Amino acid sequence: MKRKVEMTLTPESSSIAAIGYDSKECRLFVRFKAESLYCYAEVGITTFNNFLGAPSKGTFLANAIKPFFPRVVSLKAGHAVLKGVELVYSGGGPKPQSKKSQALLPGVADQRWAW
């Protein structure tokens, strides 16, 4: 059974589309509006909650996450980090409309992206 990770949409951010947290593995997932997905390891729940509440998601990512946490660059389907994980999108905001978005992010139109 796949572990669900809720991805909260961030329509207020100009570069970050959604963020989510896997509490079992202490991993932070960041989906960019440019459609790339990054995972940061060893992130505590307090850091994630601060990220959620940050007035500028991009500034928080640049100053409080990137310098301190290991990153897996540009995750693709089938990557070991994503095995057994289902990213579930919630929180409002626009759904991807382009054919490119739908092709690269299968299932996002219905708010689910399972690996």
HELIX and SHEET records of a PDB file:
HELIX    1   1 ILE A   45  GLY A   53  1                                   9    
HELIX    2   2 LYS A   57  PHE A   60  1                                   4    
HELIX    3   3 LEU A   61  ILE A   65  3                                   5    
HELIX    4   4 ALA A   80  LEU A   82  5                                   3    
HELIX    5   5 LYS A   99  LEU A  104  1                                   6    
HELIX    6   6 VAL A  108  ASP A  110  5                                   3    
SHEET    1   A 7 ARG A  71  VAL A  72  0                                        
SHEET    2   A 7 LEU A  37  TYR A  40 -1                                        
SHEET    3   A 7 ARG A  27  PHE A  32 -1                                        
SHEET    4   A 7 ILE A  16  ASP A  22 -1                                        
SHEET    5   A 7 ARG A   3  LEU A   9 -1                                        
SHEET    6   A 7 VAL A  85  SER A  90  1                                        
SHEET    7   A 7 ARG A 112  ALA A 114 -1                                        
END                                                                             
